[in-house]
């Protein structure tokens, strides 16, 4: 869940879905243990100095499961790019 928060992926998800997950977590330990599997796909950016990544993930809510797709475009030398390279690319190996 920390990667999703750091990358602000919830910013593009309607609040009612995020709220249902947050309110289901009664303690900080519950929040840490929420496991959301995210598929990560690099996309071609129109500028070579930019990176573009697609994140696809399900949110399980009271009425079932809903899939979300968030596309982030960021400078290849930004903190976001470094975070993804150091933390998320290793997970794919």
Secondary structure, 3 states (H helix, E strand, C coil): CHHHHHCCHHHHCCHHHHHHHHHHCCCHHHHHHCCCCEEEEEECCCCCCEEEEEEEEEEEECCEEEEEEEEEEEECCCHHHHHHHHHHHHHHC
